[in-house]
Structures are given as structure tokens and as C-alpha cells.
Amino acid sequence: MSRPMGLPVAFGQCAGFFHDGGGSTGLLMLPAWGFEELTIRRGWAELAVQLSGAGYACLRFDWPGSADSLGDTRDLPSLAPWQDAVTDAATWLKGQGSIERIVVLGHGVGALMAAHAADRIGAEALVMMAPQRAGRAGMRELSVWGGLLASALNIPSQAQANDLDIGGFGLSAGLARDIGQSAPGALPRVASVPALLLMRPTRPGDAEWAEALDSAGFSVTRTEYGGHDRFVAHQTESMVPEKDFATILEWLGRMVPPGDGEQVARAPWPKGLALDGDVFEERPLLFGPEDRMAGILCTPKGQLARAVAVLVNSGFNSRIGWARSHVFLARKLAESGIASFRIDTHGLGDSENRPDPAAPLIYDDHQIRDVEAAIDAIAPLGLGPIITFGRCSGAYAAIQAAVRDSRVAGLVAVNAVRLILDPNETHEQRMHSGTTSIKASRSRALSPGLLGDILKGRMSLAHVIRRGTSMLVKSGTEMAGRLGGGQTHFARLKQEVNAQAARLNARGLRPILVFADNDAGLDELARYFGRQEPADYDHAEIRVVAETEHNMTAMHAREAMLNALVDAAAHACRREAKAA
């Protein structure tokens, strides 16, 4: 089976994807971690696509405790599970028939791991992209980055004593300690192994790695990593560093060509379970036309599922969710006997691009059809009533899929800043309209902290102006709608939103809408249903969560989403039993 974005595989504790270019040179791709991995995941996969297109056999995977793999990095006592994962991955790759040589390639902390593993796994070449700086300086850099990210996104800290937290991704004290102690000077000696080091000119730690590689016996080619900063930017701004990818391909072609592999079947489709947890079982499931989309089906272990939730991408996040929240939800749902299908719609995570490259990836009819394709995939499995779930743009897609598809028996929408799309609003306006409520924004606008954030570069003046303009336009539109009765554009949108709610209620489906207490989704709710107390809305159950932000990073916010899903499943099961 051929698939450009790779076939899902599993080994040990790890989930991954294999891109078989047919050659005899295997590329072992060691990923970044946490927020960096979430941001560059799509581009990392595209690098694998380019490498396999050049003939290399590429394996990319998730670290134990990260993304789709088993465990949690907050619980790992040391670096040993990651070191074992590199060895296991190399063994798996070498076992894929006619692989004669291994090249190890890493980004960020993956580059650090690659340098220390090259000799152990017998790599014939090494590629390091922006290697994680080791020692206390490297840990300080990560800590400062985490603080800046938390400040910019209003994320409350979840770190326990001595843990490291970056945007809701946590490293245990033991794992952080071992990464910090993986110093460049501790590299084992090698015999003239060629190495390509993509260096950030403003980061002194990269130069330290160059000197260490030379001292350890590597034959080092240094080059500037010009596209790094745009690549690791927040997902809405991230850009694939095409020139840097081309540099890697050209260097590999000279140093370790892909070679000709035997015409043998490699990476057979995994049968049965891919990953086996204590209370859940997970396996990859490709779905949609030509299996272009990818997801992970998580089912309760040792019992029949009583319901199944489709977890839709939030923004440009992959199926793991912001700060791995969808993985948390999936595995906790399994404890309650509820299955889940966390998915990547077209163009996101590990799913193929849309046939129409000009179509938006989110806030678009195509994504709603992708959710319906996911329902098509799980409906025949007999996992019980189907619940749709999403946050932000994923909430919009989950709502609209529930409205369209009568197979949906429950709906949980979190921080839905759009209940309906205004055709007079551009996609860019939707993407930049802000996620903070008007009340919170006004309070912020009057605070001295806003000016400080602008002056320090934590917030752009252009964003503040866009947000203010959006609030004024929406307020004016609502006022005109109230004055103009049912004849205005806004009034017609309001009628349609209320009609959609009525259709769901007529099917016996009572949505659960969850909001952070300062979220713009509360304004959207009030815009179409009037500003009321949460208990007074009659079309849906409204739940408001304090002391969190739009991404719902805090643990109590995740638990609020989990409780909403469990309650939606219970309601759907009661309705199904009553109907039977």
C-alpha cells in the first residue's frame, strides 16, 4: 500500500509512520519534543515525504510519553526510555528488508539524541537540525521559552516541583536532568562519520555542538539553518523551510545515496493492536477517500464500548490536541468505557493534503465532510452512540457535523467562537478575530500591562487593532440586527443558528457547550441566543470553567471537557436504551 504521508506503525511503546522510498538507505528521524514537535509536526512529515520521494526509507516516530506513544513525559524517571526507543526504532528499520545502512536525523532534542546514538546504532551519517543546547544553559533556554509562551497565551503553569513545563507539555525532573547532562563533550568517538549540522547563527549552543562533533571524530559540514525561526513559530505562522530541506537532500545524495532496495514487501500494515495500555487499546485507522486521512481509534480494554467520541482537530493542531489534550481525553474516556476516534482532517497532522489546495483547512465545508467521513469509518464498528467533540474551529466542525448527520447522538463543543459562518466575513477575519471575550478585552485594553506587552514584543499592535476593529464591527452588526427586525443579514444568521439548535433538540440531542470564563465564545453564544445566565439557556447545557484560557491547558479544564464528554455519552446511551 502506497501513501505519501506514510503508513502507521508501532514498536515498543512508540507510534510512528514509515515512508518507504524503496532504497537500501534507511533514515531514522528523531523528533523534537512538546510544543516544538506540535508546531513542526506537519513540516517534519513533509520532510519525510521528500526524503522518501528521493528513494530513502524513512521512519519517524513519537517519543515515549509524547504524542501518540504510550506514557507521559511527566512520569518518565530518566532518559532511558528515549534511548531504548532509538535502539528499538533502528532495529525495526533495519528489519524492513534490504536496508543496508542507517542515517540518523534529528531536530531540537531529537538532534541531541541523534548525536549520542549515532555510534550505538551504527549510523553511517548524522544530520542535526537546531540541536537542543545541553547543560544548565539549555534547560534555562527551555524554561525561559516556556515562560514567554505561557505569558503570550495566558497559560497557567501546571509544573510540579522541579518539573519543566512548556505550553502545557511537561518534562519530569529526571528526564529534564538527563537531557541537560547529555553534553556535547560526552559524545562517543566515531571514525569519520559524515555529519551535517544546520546551525542557527544567533545560538551559541550550535557552535558548541560543531566543536564537539569535530572532537568526537565526525566529519562535519556546517550550514546556516535560515528557515528555523519561521518553522518553529506558532502553528498559524509556521512555514516549512524548503531551502533547508533541499540542503539536507543534496548533502545526503552526495554522502549516503538512497541505493536500490530489493523489490520486497516492507512495513506490512499492522494487524491487531498497535499499542496496548493498561485500560485502553489503540490502533491506527486510515479513513476517507483513498485512505487519505489518519486517526487513532482508542477502545476500552476488556469490555465493550458503550459510546464513541470523534475528536476533531482544534485549529492547526494535530490529532493529539493542544498540549496532548486529545490523547488525555481518549485514554481517560476508555476508563469510563467510552471509545474515541481522534482524527486529522485533510491537510492537518498526518493526513494528506486536500485535492483542492486553495481550500481553507478549517472553518470550511470540506472539514465538516471530513468529520462525516470519520463517522462513516466508525459507524459499522458497533461502538455505541456517536458523539462529536471539538474546541475552537473544531467545535464549529463538530456542531455542523452533528446538525447534518442524524447518526450523531451527542455533541460537546468547547470555546466555539463561531456557531455559524458569516459569508460576508473573510477567512482571514475569522482567523484573526481573537479568542478573548469583549469584556475581558476591554478590561485588558484599560490596563497598563497591554502597553508593556506591545513595547516588549509579546503582542503586536496590529493584532490589537484587528481585534478592536472586529469587536466594533460585530457590535454594530448586532445593534443593526436588533433594530432591523428579521430583515437584516445578521437577523437571518440568527434565525439559522436558532433553527439548527431546534433541529438538534428535535432529535433529542442536547448539546453541551463548554467555555473558559473569558472566552470569545461566550460573546458568540450571547450574539445569537441573548446574554443569559448559563442555567437559563434552553437549547443547550452551558458550562463555564474559571481560571483557564482558550486552549483549556489547565488540568481542571481538561477534566471539565472529559466530564462533559462522559455526560454526553451517558445521555446518548439513555436515549438509545429508551428508544429500544
N, C-alpha and C positions, 0 to 999 in steps of 0.2 A: 504494500500500500504506500503510495507516494503522497506526501503532504508537505508543502513548503515550510510551514511553521513547526514541523516536526511531529513525531509520534510520541505520545506519552509513555514513559517507562518508570519503573521503580526498582530500587535496590536498597537493602538495609532499611534505614529509617527515611530514605530520601525519595522524593518525587522529582521527575525530570522530563526532558524531551530529547529525543535523538533525531538528528538531521543527517541522513545518510547520503553523502555525496558520491559514494561508490568507490572512493580511493582507498589506498592502503595506509594513509596517514590519518591518525585519529586526533582530533582537537578536544582536549578536556577543558571545559570552560568553567572556571571557578567564579561564582558571582560576588557582587557586593552584598552588603547586609542592610536590612532595615529600611529606613526612609530612602536611602540612596538606591537600594535594589528596587523598591517600589517605583521610584521615579524613572529609572533607566530600563526597566524590565522589557518594555516593548522594543527599545533600541537594541538591547542585548540579544533578543530573539532575532532581530533583523540582521545583526552581525552573523549569527549562526546561519541564517538563510543565505547570506552572501558567501560565507565560507563553504557551505555545502554545495552551493552553486558552482564554486571553483573546484569541486571534487573532493573536499575533505569530509570525513565522517565526524560529526560534532555531537558531543554530549554536553548539555547544560542541565544543571540541577539546582535544587534548593538546599541550603544548609540545614542540618538537623535543628529543629526548633524554629525554623523560618518558613515563611510562605506555606506551601502545601505539604511540607515534610512533617514528620511526627515530632512531638515535643514542643518545648517553648524555651527560647534562649534565656529567659529569666531563671530557668530551673537547671541549666547545664552547669555542672560543678567546675568544669575546666574546658580547655580547648581540645581535649582528647576525642570527643565525638566528631568534631570537624576534621581532625587529622585522619581518623578512621574513615570518614566519608570520602576523603580524597583518594585513599587507597582503594576503597570499595568501588568508587567510580572508575578509576583507572583499570581495575580488574574487569569490571563489567565491559568497558570499552574495548579492551584487548580481546575479550571473548566474543566479539561480534564478527568473527570470520575474516581472515586475511588482513587484519590490522597489524602492520609490521613495525610501526613507530608511533610514539605518542608525543604530542606537543601540548604543553600546559599554558593556558592563557587566563589571566585574572584581572579583575577590576576592583580598586579600593582594597578592602580587607581580603578579597579574593586574590589580588596580586601579591599581597604579603604571604598568603598561604601557598601560592604557586611557587614563589621563590624558595620557600623552605621545603617544599615537597618535590621539587624537580629531581633531585638526586635519588630520593626514596622510591619514586615510581619509575625511574629510568627514562625521564623525559629527554628527548633529543633536541628540544628547543624550548625557550621560555619567552612569553610575551607578558609584560607588566604594564597595565594602564592605570595611571594615577595611584600608585601603591599607598596603602594606609601607612602613615608615619608611625613608627613603633615608639616604645618608651612612654614616659610620662607626657612628653610633648604631644604625642599622638593622641593620648587619652584626653588631654586638655583641649585639643582641637575639636574632638568629637563632643566634648562636654559644652564647649562654647557654641558649637553649631546647634546642638540640641536646645540650648537656652534661647538663641536667636529665633529658631523655628517656633518654639513654644510662645515666644513673645509676639511674633508676627501673626500666628494663627490663634492666639488666645487659648492655648492648650494648657490645662492644669497638669502639673507634674504628677506622675504616678510612681516615680522611682522610690524603691525601698532604700534603706540604709546601705550605702556603698554600691548600689546598682547604678547603671548608666542608662538614661532614658533620652531617646531622640525621637520626638514626634509620636510618642506612644509606643515605640519599639524599645524594648528593654534588653540589656545585657546583664547577666548575673555578675556579681563581683569577681567570681573565679574566672569566668570567661573573659571579662574585660582585663583582668590581671594578666592572664596568659597571652592575650593579644598584645598587650603593652610590653611584655617581656620577649616577644618574638623579634628581637632586634636584628637589624641588617648585619651587624658584626658576628651574629651567631650562625650564619649560613654555612652549611657543609661544603667542603671542597668538591669541585667538579673538574672535568677535563675538557676545557674549551667548548662548553655548550653555548651555542649562539643564543643571545638574549636581545630582545627589542624592548626598550624602556621608553614609554610615552610619558614625558615629563611636563608638569605644569611649571612654567617659568617663575611663578611667584611663590612656589612652595619649596622651602629649603630641604624638606624631608626627601624630596625626589632626588636631589643631588646626593644626599647621603646614601640612598639606595644604589645609585650609579657607582659610587666608590666601593661600596660593599660587594657588588656583583663582580667588579674588576678584581678585587682582592680574593674572592672565592674561586676565581678561575673561569668565570663566564666571559665570553667574547661579546662585548656589549655594543649595541648600536643605540645611540641616543637620538631622540627626536622630540620635537615640541608637540604637546597634546593641545592643539589650538582650539578644539571644539569642546573641551571639558566642561567649562563653566555653563555653557548653554545646555549641555547634555544632562547635567545633574540638577538643573533648575527645576522648580516645581512643575509637575506634570503638564499643566496647561501651557507652559513655556518651553518645555524640554524639546531640544532639536537633536536629531541623530547626527553625529559628527562624521559625515560622509568622507571628508578628506582624510581623517584619521583612520577610518575603516579601510580606505584604499591603501594607505601606507602599510597597514598590517598585512593586507592581501599581497601586496607587491613584495614585501620582505619575506613572507612565508614562501611565496613562489620561488624565490631565489635560494632560500636556506633549506627548506624542507618541502619540496613539491608534494602535491597530493598523492601521486603514484596511482597505479592501476590495481584496483582490488579484484578479486575473483568474483565472478557472477554468482554469488550465493545469497540466499535469503538471510537478511540480517534484521535484528531488532524485531522479533515477532511480536505481534500485538499481544499485550499482557492478558492472560486468561485468568479468570477468577479475581481474587482480591489483589489490589496493588499495595495498599497499606493497611495494617491491622492494628488498631488501637485497643485500649482497654475496654471501652464501651461502644466503639464505633468501628465500622469497616468502610473504607473508601476505595473507589476505583474511578479511573478517568472515563469520561463518556464524551465522545465526539458526536455532534448533532448538527441539524440543519442541512441545507442542500450540499451535497458532496462532502459532508462531514467537515464543513469549513470552520465550525465553531467548536470550542473546547469548554468542558466543565468537569467538576468533580462531584460525583454522587456519593453522599455520606449517609449510611444507613445504620440504625441501631444494631448492636451486636447481640445475637442470640434471641432476638424477638422480632415479630412483625412490626413494621412501621404503622403508626395509626394516622399519620398525615405526612405531607411532604411540602417543604417550602422552597420556592425558586428565589434565590438570592441574586438580585440584578446588580450589575456594576454601578458604583457611585462615581459620577464624573468619569475621569480617565483612569481611575484605579483599576487594577486587575481584579480578578475574582476573589483574591484573598481579602479585599476590603481595606479601608483605611486602617493603618496600624494592625493589620491582620484580623480585623473585627469579624469578617465573614467566616474565617476559619474558627474563631472562638464561638460564634453563634452555631455553626454547623455541628461542632463536636459537643457543645452543651445541649443542643436540641436532641442529639442522639441519646443523651442520658434520660431525656423525657419521652423516649420512644418515637421521636419525630425525625423523619428523613429530611434531607435537604439536597438541593442541586445548585451549587454556586457556579455561576456561568460567566464567560466572557462573550459579550456580543461582538459583532463584526468590528474589526479594527482595534480591539482592545485586548490587553493581555496576550494570550496565546491563540487567539482566533485570527483567521485570515482576514485580509482587508476586504472591504465591500467591493462588489463588482463595479459599482459606481463610485469612483474615488472622490468625486466632488461632494457627495452626500455627507452631512454632519454625522459624527459618531454618536452624539447624544442629543436629546431634545429633537428627535426626528422620528418619523413614522417607521423608518427602517428598523430602528432599535425595538420598537414595540412588536414588530413582526418577528424579530429575533427571540423575544421573550415567548411569543406564541410557539415558535419552533422548539424552544426548550420544553414547553408544556406538551407538545406533540411527542417529545422523546421520553418523558417520564409517565405520561398518562397510561400507557399499556402495562406499566410495571406493577400496578396494583398496590401502590404505596399509601393509599388513602386520599382524603380530600386535599386539594392543591391550594396552597397559599402563595400569593406573590408578595415580595418584600423588596424594598429599595430605599435608599437615602438620597436626598437632593434630586439630581436628574434621574437616578434610579427609582426614586419614589414616583416621579411623573410616569416613567415607563411602566412601573408596577400597577399604578392606578389605571392607566389606559388599557393595559392588557386585561385587567380584571373587568373593566367596562365592556370590552369587546368579546371576551371569551367566557362563555357560560360555564366552562369546566372549572373556573376559578371559584373556590368556595370561601376564601378568606383573603384579607388584604391588610398589610401593615406598611404604612408609608411614613418615613422619618424625615423631618425637616423638608417637606415638599414646598419649595419656593415657587413652583409652577403647578397649578392644578389643571390648567389648560394653556395652550399656546396662543398668544395673540398674533394673528397673521400680519399685523402692522408693525410688529416688533422684529428686528433683525436678529439673526443668530448671535452676532457679536454683542448686541444689547443683552440678550439672555445670559450670555457667558460672563458679562461684567456688571450685572445689576446688583451684586452684593448679596451676602448671606446673613447680614445683621439686621435686626428689626429697626423700623423707623425710630421707635422710642429710644432704643439703645444707641442708634447712630446720632440722634440729636443730643443725647447726653454726652456722647463721645466728642461731638463737634464743639461743645462748650467747655471741654476740659483742656487744661494746658498740656496734657500728655500727647494730644494729637499733633500739635505743632512740633513737639520734640521728636515724635516718630518720623514726621516728614523731614525734618532737618537732619536726622541721623540716618535716613535712607531706609527705615523699616517699613515705611508706607509711602507710595508715590502720590504727589499732588494730583496727577492725572486721575488716579483711582478715586480719590476723594471727590474730585469734580464730577466724574462719571456717576458715582453713587448719589451725590446730591441732585444732579440733574434727573436721574432715574426716579428718585423719590418725588420730585416736584411734578414730573410728567404723570406719574401714576396717581398722585393725589388729585391733580387737575382732571384726569380722566374719570376718576371715581365721582368727583363732585359733579361733572357734567352728566354722568350717567344717572345720578340721583335726581338731578333737575330735569333731565330729558325724558324721564319715564322709561318705557320699553322700546323707544325708537333709536337709541344711540348704539354705537358699536359696543361700548362697554356693557350696556344692558343686555345685548344679545349674547355676549360671552357669559355673563352671569346666569342667564336663562339656561345656557347649555351646560354649565357646571352643575347647576341645581338639577337639571334633567338627568345627568349622568349619575348623580348621587341617588336620585329617586329610582333609577333602573337597578342599581346595586341593591338598594333596600328592598325592592320588589322581589328580588331573588332570595331574600333572606340573608343577604350579606351585609353585615355592619362593619365598615372599615374601622381600624384602629389607627389614628393619626398621632404620631409622637413628635414633640417639638422640644428643642432646647428653649429655655425661657427667654432668650434674647434673639431668637432666630427670625429671619425674614419670612419664613413660612407662616408664622402667626399673622403677619400682615396679609399674606395671600389668603389665608383662611377667612379673616375678617372682611377682606375685599369682596368676597363672593357670598358669604353667609352672615355677615354682620359681626361686630365685635361683641362677644358674649363671654361669660364665664365658661370654662371647659365643660362643666357638667350640664350646661344649658343647650349645647348643640344637639339637635335631634337626628341628624343624618349620619353621625359617626361618633365613636368614642374618642375623646381628645385627652391626651396625656401630656403633661408639661414636666420637663426634667430641669431642675435647677443646677447651677454650678457646673455647667459643661459648655461646649461650643458646637458649632455647626457639624464638625466631624464626629461628634459624640465619642471623644477619645477616652474620657474618664471611665474607670471600671464600672461605677454605678450607672453611667449612661448606657454602657454595653448591656448591663443586666436589665435595664429598663426596656431595651429593644428585645432582649431574649424573652422577658416576661410577656411582652406584647405578642410575640410570635406563639408562645405556648398558649396564651389565652385565645388567640385567633384560631389555633388548631383545635382547641377544646370546643369552642363554639361550633366550628365546622363539623366536628365529629358528632356533637349532639344533634345538629340539624340532620345529618346523614342518617343517624340511628332513628330519629323520629320519622323521617321520610320512609325508611324501610319498614 
